[in-house]
Amino acid sequence: MLALAGCFLFSGCDVREMSSLKELSMPYAGEYLCWELRMGERDVLPLFESVVLTLERDGRFSLVYRRRGGGEGGLSGSYTLDGESGSVEFAIEGGNGKTVRSFPYEKGCICIEVPLLDRLFFAKFAPRS
């Protein structure tokens, strides 16, 4: 323990200014693949070649999809993830202002549920392995 304290003392590092190990490692940053996608009771995942959610280390995210037979799109914004409370909050700025929504983050997966056209839109993303 004394040796560890000596390393900090003689290295010139200010421990108060250091980030936590969790902030440095950000185990949740990276690509998440959609493996479940439903609109109401209908499975719509077969309509897509890929749906990828990327969480960047700088707090930005992007969601990119590619339809089978052509066509692609996506959106981007900022995010915050709280592993202790098990939630991820996405913020998107558009013509109607800023929209912020919070979703569950459990066991490394992100589940998105949004009411859309009188149906529940559901997407489940798991980390790319």
Secondary structure, DSSP 4 states (H G I P E B T S, - for coil): -HHHHHHHHHHT--GGGPPPHHHHH-TT-EEEEEEEEEETTEE-GGGEEEEEEEE-TTSEEEEEEEETTS-EEEEEEEEEEETTTTEEEEEEEETTEEEEEEEEEETTEEEEEEEETTEEEEEEEEE--
